[in-house]
Amino acid sequence: MPTDPPDPRTPARPGDPYRRDEARPEDTGPAGSPYARPRPRPLYGSRDETETISRVERVPRPAPVARIGSAAPDSASEARVVPPPWETPRSPEPDPLDEFRHAIIPREPTDEVRAPVASPDEPRRPRPDPRPDYMRSTPPRVEPARPDLARAAPPRMEPPRAEAARLDIATPYRPVASPPTVELSTEARWQPREPRTWEEAGLEPLLGEQLVLRYFASTGTESARQVANDLCLALPMMKDLLEQLKTAKLLQHRGSTAMGDFIYELTDAGRSKAIDYKRLCAYVGPAPVPFPQYLRSVRDQTLSTRAPTPADLRRAFEDLLVSQDLVDRLGPAITSGRAMFLHGDPGNGKTSIAERITRCFGDEIWLPHTLLIDGHLVKLFDPATHESVDPAFKPLTPSERLDRRWVKVKRPTVVAGGELTLEMLEIQLNPSTNICEAPLQLKANCGTLVIDDFGRQRIEPQLLLNRWIFPLERRVDFLSLPDGRKITSPFDPLLIFSTNLEPHDLVDEAFLRRIPYKIQVHDPTEAEFRSLVEIVAGRLEVTLTRGAVEHLVQTHYTGPGRRLRFCHPRDLLLQVVNQCAYDRRPRVATPEDFDRAVANYFGAL
């Protein structure tokens, strides 16, 4: 039985039956013989450095290319190592993209291979393009868009040569066009985009399941598109959720629509689960917005980044007769965004001024319908307080769709009078529905909160002011949840206290220090009073006879020493309108009509 040769990596020893430098019968067999055994590949760098593994022969070497700075070879022949046949490396297969690569990045000539040099008289042949036909077409050249200099800002002019010489400026005079100034529109300031997944919406699918089951318990049957519209969620999200509920045997198909949509209804198991969910919370409506997303919206829509101009103030008070001196004092107070006192005698329009201060900012904000705060649903949008407007934005692509969980409203103006209590400043829970109501200051964020007739509430002014000492200082409020936990909420309304009393009689110095602006609203002058009578008469379509206004001022104000008020022209002319309607005669104000109106109005004053 033949014995296998030893491992070629093991050095030869005397007496081995097979030595490396001796030929074996198996190695000399004919080609293709079944007895021919390939010789193992030797391992270079073995411990026996004196062994000769490859055949060595003397071959002539071509003359090398002469180089500058290189030494000439010693001889024209040199020993070259010729590997055995089984060690001859196989030539790699040609790569079909090799020519294409070298057409883009040509090969660089190496040291041993000389690049062919074409003769200057020989015409250069075009190189074949290895690219496919569809890649050989030259792409069209796109010209860069040129700016419309007609709409751009006027060019910035450098000083002329004489002025440049005087200022030691070496550059010659030439007009330089500055880039156009782009004003950021209201629509581009902050807009909520429609979420495409539950992660983007910041909600758990379990909350969506509760909303859907309570919705079907109230409506009965509905299509997937209508459910998505009522819950203000994306249609793909709603379809996936409805199919999951159908797989869980909580919903079933009732029919289909012409648009390829299905109509769903509750199963017995789904109806039982919907009743359990309604015991926990009876909320049915738009999906809530997580509280962190609301905090980011308040930060981006805060009043502190808005600076109204004198033109904005004149536009806000265009329907009131406000002196220029009062406007100049209100401007810095509104721009600061800090709390202010409006005090003065009654009837001079303090409440009217406070309600119109929000118009100075002249834009709208986005407000969520409902907030999700640590598992509690808190209703924030109040139709009695917030005035919704049409977004007037038509998306062109799905990525531009707006989040319907938010509603666009005018900057809110929340007014609280004598009915204000401390409970209205906290989150209130309805025990029958387990739905919470947001406090007044949260509804007034990014707007104005007016405390009218301050000092006449059912609670002591000191208790109310102590509640707001820290929010006025840090603009951060702490709210209590129904389960007793505390949360940090932004306190971002422009707080205005309107009162007929003196501020120092209501609060102490420590609180007055936190309200930097205390603006007094004075009585109108006689000229302002006469002008106001004519303005109000024009709005009420009342014709003033000659001498009626003079008779009113001299007889009922200057003679008895009665003080003028901004509200008197409106109140007296309304009595004249009612008298004319009773007598079935045109609206004409005579001195006798003013006498009758003054007797009724000032009878107990």
MOURBEL-V875850 format. One record per pair of residues at least 24 apart in sequence whose ideal C-beta (glycine too) atoms are under 10 Angstrom apart, sorted by the first residue. I is the first residue (numbers start at 1). GAP is how many residues later the second one is. D is the distance in whole Angstrom. If there is no record, write none. Layout:
<<I;GAP;D> <I;GAP;D>>
//
This chain:
<<2;24;9> <2;33;10> <2;35;10> <4;33;9> <5;32;8> <5;34;9> <5;35;8> <6;34;10> <7;33;8> <7;36;9> <8;31;8> <8;32;4> <8;33;8> <8;34;6> <8;35;7> <8;38;9> <8;45;9> <9;31;9> <9;33;8> <9;34;5> <9;37;6> <9;38;9> <10;33;10> <10;36;9> <10;37;10> <10;38;10> <11;35;7> <11;36;6> <11;37;5> <11;40;8> <12;36;8> <12;39;8> <20;28;9> <20;31;7> <20;32;9> <20;33;8> <21;30;8> <21;31;7> <21;32;10> <38;48;6> <39;45;8> <39;46;10> <39;47;6> <39;48;10> <40;46;9> <41;43;9> <41;45;7> <41;46;7> <42;42;8> <42;44;10> <42;45;8> <53;28;10> <53;30;9> <53;31;8> <53;34;9> <54;27;6> <54;28;7> <54;29;5> <54;30;6> <54;33;7> <55;26;8> <55;27;6> <55;28;8> <55;29;7> <55;30;10> <56;24;8> <56;25;6> <56;26;7> <57;24;9> <57;25;6> <64;47;10> <64;48;8> <65;46;8> <65;47;8> <65;48;9> <65;49;6> <67;44;8> <70;41;10> <96;34;9> <97;33;8> <98;32;9> <99;28;10> <99;29;8> <99;30;10> <99;31;5> <99;32;10> <100;29;9> <100;30;4> <100;31;6> <100;32;9> <100;35;10> <101;29;9> <102;25;10> <102;28;9> <103;24;7> <103;25;8> <103;26;7> <103;27;6> <103;28;8> <104;26;10> <104;27;9> <147;30;8> <147;32;8> <147;33;7> <148;32;8> <149;28;6> <149;31;8> <151;29;6> <152;25;7> <152;26;8> <152;27;7> <152;28;4> <152;29;8> <153;24;8> <153;25;5> <153;26;8> <153;27;5> <153;28;5> <154;24;8> <185;178;10> <186;176;9> <186;177;5> <186;178;7> <186;179;10> <187;176;10> <187;177;9> <187;204;8> <187;205;8> <187;206;6> <187;221;10> <189;111;7> <189;112;7> <189;116;9> <189;174;8> <189;175;10> <189;176;9> <189;177;10> <190;106;9> <190;107;7> <190;109;9> <190;110;4> <190;111;6> <190;175;8> <190;176;7> <191;106;10> <191;109;10> <191;175;7> <191;200;8> <191;202;8> <191;209;9> <191;211;6> <191;212;8> <191;215;9> <191;217;9> <192;97;8> <192;101;8> <192;104;10> <192;105;7> <192;174;6> <192;176;8> <192;210;6> <192;211;4> <192;212;9> <192;213;7> <192;214;5> <192;216;10> <193;202;9> <193;205;10> <193;206;7> <193;207;8> <193;208;7> <193;209;7> <193;210;6> <194;38;9> <194;39;9> <194;40;6> <194;43;10> <194;201;8> <194;204;8> <194;205;8> <194;206;9> <194;207;4> <194;208;6> <194;209;5> <194;210;7> <194;211;9> <194;212;10> <195;38;8> <195;39;7> <195;42;8> <195;92;9> <195;98;10> <195;206;10> <195;208;7> <195;210;9> <196;38;6> <196;40;7> <196;41;7> <196;202;8> <196;203;9> <196;205;9> <197;37;9> <197;39;9> <197;40;7> <197;43;10> <198;35;9> <198;39;7> <198;42;9> <198;43;9> <200;34;9> <200;37;9> <200;203;9> <201;32;7> <201;33;8> <201;36;8> <201;86;7> <201;87;9> <201;88;8> <201;89;8> <201;92;9> <201;202;8> <201;204;8> <202;85;10> <202;86;9> <202;87;7> <202;88;4> <202;89;9> <202;90;7> <202;91;6> <202;170;8> <203;30;9> <203;34;10> <203;84;6> <203;85;7> <203;86;9> <203;87;7> <203;169;7> <203;202;10> <204;168;10> <205;32;9> <205;35;9> <205;36;7> <205;39;8> <207;80;8> <207;81;8> <207;165;8> <207;168;9> <207;170;9> <208;25;7> <208;29;8> <208;30;8> <208;32;10> <208;33;5> <208;34;10> <208;36;10> <208;37;9> <208;79;7> <209;32;7> <209;35;8> <209;36;7> <209;39;9> <209;41;8> <209;61;10> <209;64;9> <209;65;10> <209;68;8> <210;63;9> <210;64;9> <210;66;10> <210;67;5> <210;68;9> <210;70;8> <210;71;8> <210;73;9> <210;74;10> <211;30;9> <211;66;9> <211;70;10> <211;72;8> <211;73;7> <211;74;8> <211;75;9> <211;76;6> <211;77;9> <212;26;8> <212;29;6> <212;30;7> <212;32;10> <212;33;7> <212;38;9> <212;39;8> <212;52;9> <212;54;10> <212;58;9> <212;62;9> <212;65;10> <212;72;10> <213;32;8> <213;37;7> <213;38;8> <213;53;7> <213;57;6> <213;58;8> <213;59;10> <213;60;6> <213;61;4> <213;62;9> <213;63;9> <213;64;6> <213;65;9> <214;59;10> <214;60;6> <214;61;9> <214;63;5> <214;64;6> <214;66;10> <214;67;8> <214;68;7> <214;69;7> <214;70;5> <214;71;10> <215;51;10> <215;59;9> <215;69;6> <215;70;9> <216;26;10> <216;29;9> <216;34;9> <216;35;7> <216;48;7> <216;49;7> <216;50;5> <216;54;7> <216;55;8> <216;58;7> <216;68;10> <217;49;7> <217;53;9> <217;54;7> <217;56;9> <217;57;4> <217;58;7> <217;60;8> <217;61;6> <217;65;10> <217;67;8> <218;56;9> <218;60;9> <218;64;9> <218;66;5> <219;46;9> <219;47;10> <219;65;9> <220;34;9> <220;45;7> <220;46;8> <221;33;5> <221;34;8> <221;42;6> <221;43;7> <221;44;4> <221;45;9> <222;32;9> <222;41;7> <222;42;7> <222;43;8> <223;31;9> <223;32;9> <223;33;9> <223;34;6> <223;36;9> <223;38;5> <223;39;7> <223;40;5> <223;41;8> <224;33;9> <224;37;5> <224;38;6> <224;39;8> <224;40;7> <225;32;8> <225;34;7> <225;36;5> <225;37;10> <226;31;10> <226;35;9> <226;37;9> <227;37;8> <228;176;9> <229;57;10> <229;175;8> <230;54;9> <230;55;8> <230;56;8> <230;57;10> <230;174;10> <231;53;9> <231;54;8> <231;55;6> <231;56;5> <231;173;9> <231;174;9> <232;53;8> <232;54;4> <232;55;6> <232;56;10> <232;57;10> <232;136;10> <232;137;7> <232;138;10> <232;171;8> <232;172;4> <232;173;5> <232;174;9> <232;175;9> <233;53;9> <233;54;5> <233;170;9> <233;171;8> <233;172;8> <234;164;8> <234;167;8> <234;169;9> <234;170;9> <235;26;9> <235;163;10> <236;162;9> <237;50;10> <245;25;7> <245;28;10> <246;24;9> <248;25;9> <250;24;8> <278;155;9> <278;156;10> <279;155;9> <280;154;7> <281;94;10> <281;95;9> <281;96;6> <281;152;7> <281;153;4> <281;154;7> <281;155;10> <282;95;10> <282;148;9> <282;150;8> <282;151;4> <282;152;7> <282;153;7> <283;87;7> <283;94;5> <283;96;8> <283;150;7> <283;151;8> <283;152;5> <283;153;10> <284;149;10> <284;151;10> <285;84;7> <285;85;7> <285;92;9> <285;94;8> <285;96;10> <285;120;10> <285;150;10> <286;82;8> <286;83;4> <286;84;6> <286;95;9> <286;117;10> <286;118;7> <286;119;5> <286;120;9> <286;121;9> <287;81;10> <287;82;8> <287;83;8> <287;85;9> <287;116;10> <287;117;9> <287;118;6> <288;80;7> <288;81;8> <288;82;4> <288;83;6> <288;84;4> <288;85;9> <288;88;10> <288;89;6> <288;90;8> <288;91;9> <288;92;9> <288;117;7> <289;77;10> <289;78;9> <289;79;4> <289;80;8> <289;81;7> <289;82;6> <289;83;7> <289;91;9> <289;114;8> <289;116;5> <289;117;7> <290;78;9> <290;81;8> <290;82;5> <290;83;8> <291;77;10> <291;80;6> <291;81;6> <291;82;5> <291;83;8> <291;85;10> <291;87;9> <291;196;8> <291;197;10> <291;198;8> <292;80;10> <292;81;10> <293;75;8> <293;78;9> <293;79;9> <293;110;9> <293;112;9> <293;113;9> <294;72;10> <294;73;9> <294;74;6> <294;77;6> <294;78;9> <294;79;9> <294;84;10> <294;86;8> <294;112;9> <294;148;9> <294;151;9> <294;195;9> <294;196;9> <295;193;9> <295;194;8> <295;195;6> <297;68;8> <297;69;6> <297;70;8> <297;71;8> <297;109;8> <297;148;9> <297;149;8> <297;193;10> <298;67;9> <298;69;10> <298;144;10> <298;147;6> <298;148;6> <298;191;9> <298;192;5> <298;193;10> <298;194;6> <299;147;10> <299;191;8> <299;193;9> <300;65;9> <300;66;9> <300;146;10> <301;62;9> <301;63;9> <301;64;5> <301;65;7> <301;66;9> <301;110;9> <301;144;9> <301;145;5> <301;146;10> <301;191;9> <302;35;8> <302;63;10> <302;143;8> <302;144;6> <302;173;9> <302;188;8> <302;190;5> <303;31;9> <303;32;10> <303;33;10> <303;34;5> <303;55;9> <303;57;10> <303;58;7> <303;62;10> <303;108;8> <303;142;9> <303;143;6> <303;144;8> <303;145;9> <303;189;7> <303;190;8> <303;191;6> <304;31;10> <304;32;9> <304;33;5> <304;34;9> <304;142;10> <304;171;8> <304;188;8> <304;190;10> <305;32;9> <306;28;9> <306;29;8> <306;31;8> <306;54;8> <306;55;5> <306;56;9> <306;57;8> <306;105;9> <306;140;9> <307;24;10> <307;27;9> <307;28;5> <307;29;10> <307;30;9> <307;53;10> <307;54;9> <308;26;6> <308;27;6> <308;49;9> <308;51;9> <308;52;4> <308;53;6> <308;54;8> <309;26;9> <309;51;9> <309;53;10> <310;50;10> <311;49;10> <311;51;10> <312;47;8> <312;48;5> <312;49;7> <312;50;6> <313;43;9> <313;44;9> <313;46;9> <313;47;6> <314;46;10> <315;41;10> <315;44;7> <315;45;8> <315;47;7> <316;37;9> <316;40;5> <316;41;7> <316;42;8> <316;43;4> <316;44;5> <316;45;9> <316;46;8> <317;32;10> <317;35;9> <317;36;7> <317;39;6> <317;40;9> <317;42;8> <317;43;9> <318;38;9> <318;41;9> <319;33;9> <319;37;8> <319;40;10> <319;216;9> <319;220;9> <320;29;6> <320;32;6> <320;33;7> <320;36;7> <320;212;9> <320;215;10> <320;246;8> <321;28;8> <321;203;7> <321;207;6> <321;208;9> <321;210;7> <321;211;5> <321;214;7> <321;215;9> <321;245;7> <321;248;9> <322;27;8> <322;30;9> <322;31;7> <322;34;9> <322;199;9> <322;206;10> <322;244;9> <323;198;10> <323;199;8> <323;201;8> <323;202;8> <323;205;7> <325;197;9> <326;27;8> <326;193;8> <326;194;9> <326;195;7> <326;196;8> <327;26;10> <329;188;8> <329;190;5> <329;191;9> <329;192;10> <330;27;7> <330;30;9> <330;187;9> <330;189;6> <330;191;10> <331;29;9> <332;184;10> <332;185;8> <333;24;9> <333;161;9> <333;163;9> <333;183;8> <333;184;4> <333;185;9> <333;186;6> <334;24;10> <334;26;6> <334;27;9> <334;114;9> <334;160;7> <334;162;10> <334;183;9> <335;25;9> <336;158;9> <336;180;7> <336;181;7> <337;138;9> <337;155;8> <337;156;9> <337;157;6> <337;158;10> <338;134;8> <338;137;9> <338;156;8> <338;157;8> <338;176;9> <338;177;7> <338;178;6> <338;179;7> <339;110;9> <339;112;10> <339;129;8> <339;132;10> <339;133;6> <339;154;9> <339;155;8> <339;156;4> <339;157;7> <339;158;7> <339;172;10> <339;175;7> <339;176;5> <339;177;8> <339;178;8> <340;154;8> <340;155;8> <340;156;6> <340;157;7> <340;158;10> <340;175;6> <340;176;8> <340;177;4> <340;178;7> <340;179;6> <341;113;8> <341;154;10> <341;155;8> <341;156;5> <341;157;8> <341;158;7> <341;161;10> <341;162;5> <341;165;9> <341;166;9> <341;171;8> <341;174;6> <341;175;10> <341;176;7> <341;177;4> <341;178;7> <341;179;9> <342;108;9> <342;110;10> <342;112;9> <342;154;6> <342;155;7> <342;156;5> <342;157;8> <342;161;10> <342;175;9> <342;176;9> <342;177;6> <342;178;8> <342;179;6> <343;111;9> <343;154;8> <343;155;8> <343;156;5> <343;157;7> <343;158;7> <343;159;7> <343;160;6> <343;163;9> <343;175;7> <343;176;8> <343;177;6> <343;178;7> <344;154;9> <344;155;9> <344;156;7> <344;158;10> <344;175;9> <344;176;5> <344;177;4> <344;178;6> <344;179;8> <345;155;7> <345;175;9> <345;176;8> <345;177;8> <345;178;6> <345;218;7> <345;220;7> <345;221;10> <346;107;9> <346;153;10> <346;154;5> <346;219;8> <346;221;8> <347;153;9> <347;174;10> <347;176;9> <347;216;9> <347;217;9> <347;218;4> <347;219;6> <347;220;4> <347;221;7> <347;223;10> <347;224;9> <348;152;10> <348;172;9> <348;173;5> <348;174;7> <348;175;6> <348;176;7> <348;216;9> <348;217;6> <348;218;5> <348;219;7> <349;149;10> <349;172;7> <349;175;9> <349;216;9> <349;217;5> <349;218;7> <350;100;9> <350;102;8> <350;103;10> <350;146;9> <350;147;10> <350;148;5> <350;149;8> <350;150;8> <350;169;9> <350;170;10> <350;171;5> <350;216;10> <351;64;8> <351;66;9> <351;99;7> <351;101;5> <351;102;8> <351;145;10> <351;147;6> <352;146;10> <352;169;10> <352;214;8> <352;215;9> <353;97;10> <353;143;9> <353;145;8> <353;166;9> <353;168;7> <353;213;10> <354;59;8> <354;61;8> <354;94;7> <354;95;10> <354;96;5> <354;97;9> <354;98;7> <354;140;9> <354;142;5> <354;143;9> <354;144;5> <355;58;6> <355;60;7> <355;93;8> <355;95;7> <355;97;9> <355;141;9> <355;143;9> <356;57;8> <356;92;9> <357;54;10> <357;56;8> <357;90;10> <357;91;6> <357;93;8> <357;137;7> <357;139;7> <358;52;8> <358;53;5> <358;54;7> <358;55;5> <358;56;10> <358;86;10> <358;88;10> <358;89;6> <358;90;4> <358;92;9> <358;135;10> <358;136;8> <358;138;10> <359;51;9> <359;52;8> <359;54;9> <359;89;10> <360;51;9> <360;88;10> <360;134;10> <361;49;10> <361;50;6> <361;85;9> <361;86;9> <361;87;9> <361;133;9> <362;48;10> <362;49;9> <363;47;8> <363;48;7> <363;83;10> <364;24;9> <364;25;6> <364;27;9> <364;44;5> <364;45;6> <364;46;5> <364;47;7> <364;82;10> <365;41;10> <365;42;10> <365;43;7> <365;44;6> <365;45;8> <365;46;6> <365;47;8> <365;80;9> <365;81;5> <365;82;8> <366;25;9> <366;36;9> <366;37;8> <366;39;10> <366;40;5> <366;41;7> <366;42;6> <366;43;8> <366;80;9> <367;39;7> <367;40;6> <367;41;8> <367;42;5> <367;44;10> <367;45;8> <367;76;9> <367;78;9> <367;79;8> <367;80;10> <368;35;9> <368;37;6> <368;38;5> <368;39;8> <369;35;9> <369;36;6> <369;37;7> <369;38;6> <370;35;8> <370;65;9> <370;66;9> <370;68;9> <371;56;10> <371;65;9> <371;67;7> <371;71;9> <373;54;8> <373;63;8> <373;65;9> <373;106;8> <373;108;7> <373;112;9> <373;114;6> <373;116;9> <374;107;6> <374;109;8> <374;111;6> <374;113;7> <375;106;9> <375;108;9> <375;110;10> <376;51;8> <376;53;8> <376;58;8> <376;59;9> <376;60;5> <376;105;6> <376;106;6> <376;107;8> <376;109;9> <376;111;10> <377;56;9> <377;57;8> <377;58;6> <377;59;6> <378;49;6> <378;50;9> <378;51;9> <378;57;8> <378;58;4> <378;59;7> <378;60;5> <378;61;9> <378;64;8> <378;101;9> <378;103;9> <378;104;10> <379;51;9> <379;56;6> <379;57;7> <379;58;6> <379;59;6> <379;64;10> <380;27;10> <380;56;10> <380;57;9> <380;58;5> <380;59;10> <380;62;7> <380;63;7> <380;65;9> <381;25;9> <381;26;6> <381;28;8> <381;31;10> <381;57;9> <381;62;8> <382;27;10> <382;30;9> <382;32;9> <382;55;8> <382;56;8> <382;58;10> <382;61;6> <383;24;10> <383;26;10> <384;30;10> <384;59;10> <385;24;9> <385;27;6> <385;28;8> <385;29;6> <385;30;9> <385;53;10> <385;55;9> <385;58;6> <385;59;8> <385;62;9> <386;24;8> <386;25;10> <386;26;5> <386;27;10> <386;28;9> <386;57;7> <386;58;10> <386;61;9> <387;24;9> <387;25;8> <387;26;9> <409;37;10> <409;38;9> <410;37;8> <411;33;9> <411;34;10> <411;35;6> <411;36;4> <411;37;7> <411;82;10> <411;83;9> <412;31;6> <412;32;6> <412;33;8> <412;34;7> <412;35;4> <412;36;7> <412;37;9> <412;81;8> <413;31;8> <413;34;6> <413;35;5> <413;36;8> <413;37;7> <413;80;9> <413;81;9> <413;83;10> <414;26;6> <414;27;8> <414;28;10> <414;29;6> <414;30;4> <414;31;10> <414;33;7> <414;34;7> <414;35;5> <414;36;7> <414;37;10> <414;79;7> <415;25;10> <415;29;9> <415;33;9> <415;34;8> <415;35;5> <415;36;8> <415;37;6> <415;81;9> <415;83;9> <416;24;6> <416;25;10> <416;28;9> <416;33;7> <416;34;7> <416;35;6> <416;36;7> <416;37;10> <416;38;10> <416;41;8> <417;33;9> <417;34;8> <417;35;5> <417;36;5> <417;37;9> <417;39;8> <417;40;8> <417;81;9> <418;34;8> <418;35;6> <418;36;10> <418;37;10> <418;38;5> <418;39;5> <418;40;7> <419;38;8> <419;39;7> <420;31;7> <420;32;9> <420;33;9> <420;34;9> <420;36;10> <420;37;5> <420;38;7> <420;39;7> <420;44;7> <421;36;8> <421;37;6> <421;38;6> <421;42;10> <421;43;9> <422;35;10> <422;36;10> <422;37;6> <422;41;7> <422;42;7> <422;44;10> <422;45;6> <423;36;10> <425;39;8> <425;42;6> <425;43;8> <425;46;10> <425;52;9> <425;54;9> <426;41;10> <426;52;10> <426;53;6> <426;54;6> <426;55;9> <426;56;10> <427;52;6> <427;53;7> <427;54;6> <427;55;7> <427;60;9> <427;62;9> <428;54;9> <429;52;9> <429;53;4> <429;54;9> <430;52;10> <431;51;9> <434;48;8> <436;45;8> <436;46;7> <438;41;9> <438;51;10> <439;38;8> <439;40;7> <439;41;10> <439;50;9> <440;53;9> <441;26;10> <441;27;8> <441;30;7> <441;36;6> <441;38;9> <441;48;8> <441;49;9> <441;50;6> <441;51;9> <441;52;6> <441;54;8> <442;35;8> <442;37;8> <442;47;6> <442;48;9> <442;49;9> <442;50;9> <442;51;9> <443;50;9> <444;47;10> <444;48;8> <444;49;4> <444;50;8> <444;51;8> <445;32;10> <445;44;8> <445;45;6> <445;46;8> <445;47;5> <445;48;6> <446;44;9> <446;46;6> <446;47;8> <446;48;9> <447;45;9> <447;46;6> <447;47;7> <448;45;6> <448;46;5> <448;47;8> <448;48;6> <449;42;10> <449;43;10> <449;44;4> <449;45;7> <449;46;5> <449;47;7> <449;48;10> <450;43;9> <450;44;9> <450;45;8> <450;46;5> <450;47;8> <450;48;6> <451;44;7> <451;45;7> <451;46;5> <451;47;7> <451;48;8> <452;44;9> <452;45;9> <452;46;5> <452;47;9> <453;44;10> <453;45;7> <453;46;7> <453;47;7> <453;48;9> <454;42;9> <454;43;5> <454;44;6> <454;45;4> <454;46;9> <454;47;8> <454;49;9> <454;52;7> <454;53;9> <455;42;9> <455;44;5> <455;45;8> <455;46;5> <455;47;10> <455;48;10> <455;50;8> <455;51;5> <455;52;9> <456;43;8> <456;44;8> <456;45;9> <460;46;10> <461;36;9> <461;38;9> <461;40;9> <461;44;10> <461;45;5> <461;46;6> <461;50;9> <462;44;8> <462;45;7> <462;46;8> <462;49;8> <464;33;10> <464;42;10> <464;43;9> <465;32;9> <465;41;8> <465;42;5> <465;43;9> <465;45;9> <465;46;5> <465;47;10> <465;49;9> <465;50;9> <466;41;10> <466;45;8> <468;27;7> <468;43;9> <468;46;9> <468;47;10> <469;41;8> <469;42;7> <469;45;7> <470;44;10> <471;24;9> <471;43;10> <472;39;8> <472;41;10> <472;42;5> <472;43;7> <473;40;10> <473;41;6> <521;45;8> <522;44;10> <523;40;6> <523;41;5> <523;42;7> <523;43;8> <524;39;10> <524;40;5> <524;41;7> <524;42;5> <524;43;10> <524;44;9> <524;45;9> <525;39;8> <526;27;7> <526;31;8> <526;32;8> <526;38;7> <528;36;8> <528;38;8> <529;24;7> <529;28;8> <529;35;5> <529;36;9> <529;37;8> <529;39;8> <529;40;7> <530;34;10> <530;39;9> <531;38;9> <532;32;9> <532;34;7> <532;35;10> <532;36;9> <532;37;5> <532;38;8> <533;35;9> <533;36;4> <533;37;9> <533;39;8> <533;40;7> <533;56;9> <533;61;10> <534;35;9> <535;34;8> <535;35;10> <536;32;10> <536;33;5> <536;34;5> <536;35;10> <536;36;9> <536;37;5> <536;38;9> <537;32;8> <537;33;10> <537;36;6> <537;39;9> <537;40;10> <537;50;9> <537;52;7> <539;31;9> <539;34;9> <540;29;10> <540;30;8> <540;33;6> <540;34;7> <540;36;8> <540;37;6> <540;47;7> <540;49;9> <541;36;9> <541;45;10> <541;46;6> <542;31;6> <542;32;10> <542;34;6> <542;35;6> <542;38;8> <542;44;9> <542;45;5> <542;46;7> <542;47;5> <542;51;9> <543;43;7> <543;44;6> <543;45;5> <543;46;7> <543;47;10> <544;29;9> <544;32;10> <544;44;8> <544;45;5> <544;46;9> <544;49;10> <544;50;10> <545;43;6> <545;44;7> <545;45;5> <545;46;7> <545;47;10> <545;48;9> <545;49;10> <546;44;10> <546;45;10> <547;43;9> <547;44;7> <548;28;10> <548;40;9> <548;41;5> <548;42;6> <548;43;5> <548;44;9> <548;45;8> <548;46;6> <549;40;9> <549;42;9> <549;45;9> <550;41;9> <551;39;9> <551;40;4> <551;41;9> <551;43;6> <551;44;8> <552;37;9> <552;39;7> <552;41;10> <552;42;5> <552;43;9> <552;45;9> <552;46;8> <553;41;10> <555;36;8> <555;39;8> <555;40;8> <555;43;8> <556;38;7> <556;39;8> <556;41;9> <556;42;5> <556;43;9> <556;45;9> <556;46;8> <557;41;9> <560;38;10> <560;42;9> <562;36;9> <562;40;7> <562;43;8> <568;29;10> <568;30;9> <568;33;8> <568;34;9> <571;26;8> <571;29;10> <571;30;6> <572;24;10> <572;25;5> <572;26;7> <572;28;9> <572;29;6> <572;30;10> <573;24;8> <574;27;10> <575;24;10> <575;25;6> <575;26;7>>
//
